[in-house]
């Protein structure tokens, strides 16, 4: 698994990283709430280990902001706060599981594997459905794309970009995340992403009365019907 650990205790981080990496997993580390948001929004993780008591933003705030952005990353809250009210608040803001410190490393790994599997199952379930934004509809089973009942033909890369944007609509998707969707960790040196997005915009927006694809300068792109906001 590729994991994000959000924890400000360096000794605990070292213990967890040593154990999980020995078991074949890879981890990125964020030591405060703001860094956690940056990592989670720019990279794709199988699961997140999230402490509650963090500098900047609390774990509750991080979890709520990620869920409000449309991100469905599985989240395991890891904390010494064992009160029922804390657990209920954690689940209410979008956590998938809650583990109390101190804990067994084997149990931590088992819980992470469980929530990661549930997240993968949910993604597979979504694949049989339609994605719809305003009058734009994508059938993920057949790859049939329509807008206002007109059938649109997209090349493979713009189609992948559109799917990523539709899954997160109307929320922002960063440029880095879109590049990773297409090229993994080795994006091309040229401005290929902009060219593919230009083609996407020409096909899904230009023939119609109002645009759905919007550029948020300096941040990324989003798909949404601004006329209904």
N, C-alpha and C positions, 0 to 999 in steps of 0.2 A: 504493500500500500504506500501511496504518497500522502504523507500526513502533515498537517500544520499544528504545531504545539504553541499555545499562547500561555506563557507562564513567566513570572518575574523572579522566581527563585532559581538561581543558576545551578545549585546543587541538585535540585529535583530534576531540572532539565537534563543535566549530565547523566543522571541515573536512567531516566526514561529513554534518552537518545541511545545510550550504550546498549540497553536491553533490546529496544525495538530494531535498531540497526543490525544487531547480531542475529535477529530473526528475519532479516531480509527486507525490512521496510526502510523508506527514506523519509527524512523529516526536515521541514523548514521551521525556524524558531522566530516567534515575535515576542518581545518582552513588554509590550504595552498595547492598550486597546487600539490606538490609532494605527500602529504597524500591523496589527492583526487584520484590520479592515483592508489595508493596502494589499497585503499578501492574498487574502481570500478573494478579492475582486479581480486580481490580475492573474491568478494561477488556478488550475483545476486540481483539487485535492479529493482523495477518497474519503477523508474524514478530518475533523478538527478536534483537538484536545484543548478545552477552553477553561482557564482559571476564572474565578469570579472577582477576586480582589486584585485589580490591575491598575497601574498608573494610567492616567489619561481618561480612559473609558472603562467602566466595569464590564465584566463578562456578560451581565444581563443586557447592557446597552449594545455591546458588540453583536450579540445574538439577535437582538431586535432589529438592528440596522441591516444586518445581512438578510434576515427574512423579509424585511420591508423592501429591499432591493430586488427581491425575487430569487435570491441564491438559495439553493436547496442542499448545500453541503451538509452531510451528517455531522452533528455536533454533540460531543461528549463533554459535559461540564464536570470539572475536576476541582474539588474544593473541600476545605475543612468545615464549611458551614453545613451542618447536618440537620437543621431545623426543617420541619415539614413546610413552613411558609416559604423557605428558600427553595426547596425542591419544586413546589407548586409554581413559584414565580419563574424558575428556570424552564419548566415545561411550557408555561404560558407564553414565554417569549420565543419559543421555538426550538428548545433543546430536544435531542433525541434520546439522551440517556444522562445519568447523573451518578457520579462515583465519588465517594467520600474519602478524604485523606485521613489516616494513612491507608494505603491500598496495596494489593499484591500486583506485581507487574504482569503476571500471567492473566489475571482477571482483566486488567486494563486492555491487554492485547485482544482477549476474547470479546470484550464488549465493543472494541473498535471494529473488529472483523464483522460482528453481528450488524452494527448500524451501517457499515459500508455495504454489506450484502443487501440490506433493505433499500439503501439508496440506489443500488444498481437495478434491483427489481422494479422500483418505481420508474426509473428511466426507461426500462424495457417496456413497461406498461404504457408509457406515453407514446412509444413508437407506433402503436396501433391507432392512434388518434389523429385528429386534425389539429393544426395550429391555425388560429385565426386572429388577425388584427384588423379592426374596422372591416372593410369589405375585401381584404386580402386573405385568402384561404389556401393552406398547404396541407395536402393529404400525404402524411408521412409514409404510408404503405405503398402508394403508387407514384409518389413524387409529382403529383398533378397540382399545379399552381394556378389559381384563378384570382382575378380581381374584378369585382362588379360583373361576375359571370363570364368575363373574357379569359380565355386560357392563355397563360404566359409561358414562354419557353426560356429557361435560364441555363446557362452553362454550369458545369459541376461546381466550380469554386464560388461563384456568386450564389448558387443554391445553398452551399454550406454556410456561407455568411448570413444569408437570409434566415436559415433555420436557427442559427445561434441568436440572432436579433429577435426573432419571433418568440423564442423560448423565454427571453428575458423582458419582452415588451410589457409596459412602456418604459422600463428602466434602462439606464445607461449601460452600455457595454464598452469597456475600454479598448483602445486600439491594440494594446498588447494582448488582450484576451482574444480578440478576433484573429490576430496574427498567429497565435498559438493554436487556434482552432484549425487553421489551414496548414501551417508549416511546422507545428510543434515548437521545439526550442531553437530552431534554425531558420528564422525568417530570412527572405532574400534581402540583399543590400539595396536593391532598387525600391521605388515606391510602388510596389506591386499591389499592396492592399488598397491604396487610393484608386488605382485603375480599375480593380474589380468592383469596388463600391460605386464608382462612377457608372460602370456598365449596369450594375444592379439598379441604380437610381433611374437610369434611362428606360429600363424595362418595366419596373413596377410603379414609377411615379409620372414620368413625362407624358404618357398618353391620357392621364387622368386629371381631374379638376383640382385636386389638392394633394400635396406630398405626404407620404408616411415616413420616409427615411430622413432623419434629421442629424446634422453634425453639431456636436457640442464642442466647440473649439477648445483645444488643449486637454480634452478629457476623453472623447470617444464618440460613439454613435448610439442612436436609439431609434426604435420604431414605434410610432404612435400617431393617432389622429388628433392633431392639435386643435382642430375645429370643434371637437367635442369636449375640450378641457374647460 
